Amino acid sequence: MRVPEGVPGLLRDLIHDRTGIFFEDSRLDTLMEKLEPLARGRRHQSFLDYYYALKDNQAAEWEETWEALSVQETYFWREMSQIEALTGIIIPDWFQRHSTPFRIWCAACATGEEPYSIAMALAETGWSAHPIEIVASDASSQALEKAKAARYRERSLRCLPPALRLKYFEPMPGASRLRPGIVSQVKFRLANLSESRDVAALARVQAIFCRNVFIYFSPHAIRQTVANMAAKMPAGGLLFVGASESLLRMSADFELREIGNAFAYVRTR
């Protein structure tokens, strides 16, 4: 399919506006390679036709575009120092001072390995009987369906200790299925981090895990998303990002603090 001059930039800017995901000029060819099968599959005559279908906010077009652009490389027991700080320091401190629920939002959860890791860690440390709510969201409905099914192949389990795999998973042909007791601890929601209404509906929590997401966003999209989170988070709320991500100079609403062996951004006002 021929690519008219200027159209890759139009598609890039539209996708950035709707998703926060940004492709530098040097990666526009990569973007078009990802989009070409979608444009052909939807029988558009040109990339310009495809652009207008997206611009018209056609749901079917955006659903497939999310699938093509979303990065679902995740696994159980990833970056556990933050989850250990949550279960070993933050939650015990909360319930020493409060009887109200501790709420956790896992943003851009992909196929669910992160929120389920948190649920398993809570079970392992004896906190699962306390009023703790875990909500996980993603913009991809197909990823959420996989998360709800809770069936995982070996790649997702590669860092999970064998004893926990035996305890929390049931073997099945070609995969392992997470036991219902853990699955029931997580509620899944469809949400786009670039939509302020979606963020506002989920951000009124004590802890947000938004890890390895901002590496795909532009600085503008990061600032906007973090500001939307801060607008609803209570003072003292915690925002966890990936080890390679930083919010320094991105927001005045959070302060970086060390908690145990982990770092978190604390809502300051």
Secondary structure, DSSP 8 states (H G I E B T S, - for coil): ----TTHHHHHHHHHHHHH-B---GGGHHHHHHHHHHHHHHTT-SSHHHHHHHHHTT-HHHHHHHHHHH------TT-SHHHHHHIIIIIHHHHHHH--S-EEEEESS-TTSHHHHHHHHHHHHTT-TTSSEEEEEEES-HHHHHHHHHTEE-GGGGTTS-HHHHHHHEEEETTEEEE-HHHHTTEEEEE--TT-HHHHHHH--SSEEE--S-GGGB-HHHHHHHHHHHHHHS-TT-EEE--TT---TTT-SSEEEEEETTEEEEEE--
